[in-house]
Amino acid sequence: MPRCAMRTWAMTERDAAVMTRSGWLSRQPEPVRAEVLRRALVEVFEPGEAFYHIGDPPGGIYGLIWGLMAVASAPGSAAPRMIHLGAPGMWTGEAPYVVGGGRVISLRAVTECRVLYLPLEAMEAMTAADPPVARNFAQIPLMNIMTLLRLVDDLLIVDPDRRIAAVLVRIAAAVATIPLTQSEIGDLACATRKQVNFALRRFAAAGWVATGYRSVTVADLPALAAFVAREEG
């Protein structure tokens, strides 16, 4: 779908500072950082607005300055399903650059999102001018694979309470208040809404979380993380 729904803004010093403090861009040498910032656009997406859908035409990469974005996948003929909640510092959208073709995941703003967008044409121009830059861009899928490995590790937890807690701990490392429904948390944790409801009541009674309308606030992250770290028994 056309990239016309977003709002485009001038890049601020704060935008550049945030994106060079953490995440992929912070790990790049100064010439690469400077060139990305020179070529990137700053865009703002409203809650619920799609960055792109699976099968959309090729495009560039997005780096999240602030907000939360939902990542959904649909292997084979399956319906798209949210698998991750991206937090500030995350970069994604690299598949068209790495392997060609259209979009292979869906990306949606959960809250208002301010992002850096580096067009595919800019990535290709940077690589043509300096071929080793391809290695810099190749770090993005590697970093995302590490995130996916943690997702898999969380989903291998047998006990549903600990599996749900693992999802909350992963997201709360970036943002204390998680703006998801119990059903959405269940999707991320491969759990039913009933299991999520039971787990949240248990966690709230222990003082680890506080539940609100379509949100969960993690009040005691160390305690919740310690619960996740317990041995299966």
C-alpha positions in Angstrom: 0.0 0.0 0.0 1.2 3.5 -0.7 3.4 5.2 2.0 1.1 8.2 2.4 -0.7 7.9 5.8 2.3 8.9 7.9 3.4 12.4 8.8 7.0 13.5 7.9 8.9 15.8 10.3 12.3 17.4 10.4 14.9 15.5 12.3 15.9 17.0 15.6 19.1 16.7 17.7 17.1 14.6 20.1 16.1 12.1 17.4 19.7 11.7 16.4 20.8 11.4 20.0 18.2 8.7 20.9 19.0 6.6 17.8 22.8 6.8 18.3 22.5 5.9 22.0 21.1 2.4 21.6 20.2 -0.2 19.0 21.8 -0.9 15.6 22.8 2.6 14.7 24.7 3.1 18.0 27.0 0.2 17.0 28.0 1.6 13.7 31.2 3.6 12.9 30.7 7.4 12.8 30.8 7.7 8.9 27.9 5.2 8.6 25.9 6.8 11.4 26.3 10.2 9.8 25.3 9.0 6.4 22.2 7.2 7.7 21.1 10.3 9.6 21.7 12.5 6.5 19.6 10.3 4.3 16.9 9.2 6.8 13.4 10.7 7.1 11.5 11.2 10.4 8.0 9.9 10.3 5.2 9.7 12.8 2.5 7.0 12.8 -0.7 7.1 14.8 -1.9 4.2 17.1 -3.2 1.3 14.9 -1.7 2.7 11.7 0.3 0.2 9.6 3.8 0.8 8.5 3.4 -1.9 6.0 1.7 -5.3 5.5 3.0 -8.7 4.4 3.3 -8.7 0.6 3.6 -4.9 0.3 6.1 -3.6 -2.3 9.8 -3.4 -1.2 10.9 -0.5 1.0 13.5 0.5 3.5 14.2 0.1 7.2 12.6 1.7 10.2 14.3 2.6 13.5 12.0 3.3 16.4 12.7 6.6 18.2 9.7 6.4 20.5 6.6 4.4 20.9 5.8 0.7 20.5 5.2 -1.3 17.3 3.7 -4.7 16.8 5.4 -7.2 14.6 3.2 -9.8 12.9 4.2 -12.8 10.8 2.2 -15.3 8.7 4.3 -18.4 7.7 2.8 -20.2 4.7 -0.9 -19.6 4.4 -1.5 -18.8 8.1 -3.2 -15.6 9.2 -0.9 -12.8 10.4 -0.3 -13.1 14.1 1.6 -10.7 16.5 4.9 -12.2 17.6 6.7 -9.3 19.1 6.3 -5.8 20.5 9.2 -3.6 19.3 10.5 -0.9 21.6 12.7 2.2 21.0 16.0 1.3 19.5 14.6 -1.5 17.3 15.3 -1.6 13.6 13.4 -3.7 11.1 12.3 -3.9 7.5 15.6 -5.2 6.1 14.3 -8.1 4.1 13.9 -6.3 0.8 17.5 -5.1 1.0 18.9 -8.4 2.1 17.0 -10.8 -0.2 14.9 -8.7 -2.5 11.1 -8.9 -3.0 8.3 -7.4 -0.9 7.6 -7.2 2.8 7.7 -10.5 4.7 6.2 -9.3 8.0 3.6 -6.8 9.0 4.4 -3.8 11.2 1.8 -1.7 13.0 2.0 1.2 15.5 0.6 0.2 18.9 1.1 3.7 20.4 2.1 6.8 18.5 5.4 6.0 16.9 8.2 8.4 15.8 10.6 6.6 13.6 13.6 7.0 11.3 13.0 5.7 7.9 15.9 4.9 5.6 14.6 4.3 2.1 15.7 1.2 0.2 17.1 3.5 -2.5 19.3 5.2 0.1 20.6 1.9 1.4 21.5 0.7 -2.1 23.2 4.0 -2.9 25.3 3.8 0.3 26.3 0.2 -0.6 27.1 1.2 -4.2 29.4 4.0 -3.0 31.0 1.9 -0.3 30.4 -1.9 -0.7 31.5 -2.9 2.9 28.5 -0.9 4.2 26.5 -4.1 3.3 28.1 -5.7 6.4 26.8 -2.8 8.5 23.3 -3.3 7.3 23.7 -7.1 7.7 23.9 -6.6 11.4 20.2 -5.7 11.6 18.9 -9.2 10.7 21.5 -10.7 13.0 20.3 -8.6 15.9 16.7 -9.5 15.1 17.6 -13.2 15.0 18.9 -12.8 18.6 15.5 -11.4 19.6 13.7 -14.2 17.8 15.9 -16.7 19.7 14.8 -15.2 23.0 11.1 -15.4 21.8 11.6 -19.1 21.1 13.3 -19.6 24.5 10.3 -17.9 26.2 7.8 -20.0 24.3 9.6 -23.3 25.3 8.7 -22.6 29.0 6.1 -25.3 29.8 4.4 -23.6 32.8 1.9 -21.0 31.3 2.3 -18.6 34.3 6.1 -18.4 33.8 5.7 -18.2 30.0 3.3 -15.2 30.4 5.7 -13.6 32.9 8.6 -14.1 30.5 6.7 -12.1 27.9 5.9 -9.3 30.4 9.6 -9.2 31.5 10.9 -9.0 27.9 8.6 -6.0 27.1 8.9 -4.3 30.5 12.7 -4.1 30.0 11.9 -1.2 27.6 8.5 0.1 28.8 6.9 -0.4 32.3 3.3 0.0 31.1 2.4 -2.6 28.4 -0.5 -1.3 26.3 -1.9 -4.8 25.3 -5.1 -6.6 26.0 -5.1 -10.0 27.7 -5.9 -11.6 24.4 -2.8 -10.0 22.8 -0.6 -11.0 25.7 -2.0 -14.5 25.2 -1.0 -14.4 21.5 2.6 -13.4 22.5 2.8 -16.1 25.2 0.9 -18.9 23.3 -1.6 -18.9 26.1 -5.4 -18.6 26.4 -7.1 -15.4 27.6 -8.2 -17.4 30.7 -4.6 -18.4 31.5 -3.5 -14.8 31.1 -6.3 -13.6 33.3 -5.4 -16.1 36.0 -1.7 -15.3 35.8 -2.2 -11.5 36.0 -4.4 -11.9 39.1 -1.7 -14.0 40.7 1.0 -11.5 39.8 -1.1 -8.6 41.0 -1.7 -10.3 44.3 2.1 -10.7 44.7 2.6 -7.0 43.9 4.5 -7.6 40.7 2.0 -6.0 38.3 -1.0 -3.7 38.2 -3.7 -4.2 35.6 -5.6 -1.4 33.9 -7.8 -0.9 30.9 -6.1 -2.7 28.0 -2.8 -2.5 29.8 -0.5 -4.1 32.3 2.1 -2.2 34.4 5.0 -4.1 35.7 5.6 -2.8 39.2 8.4 -5.1 40.3 10.4 -6.2 37.4 13.2 -8.0 39.4 10.6 -10.1 41.3 8.8 -11.1 38.0 12.1 -11.9 36.4 13.1 -14.1 39.3 9.8 -16.0 39.0 10.6 -16.6 35.3 14.1 -17.9 36.2 12.8 -20.6 38.5 13.4 -24.1 37.5 10.6 -26.1 35.9 9.1 -28.3 38.5 
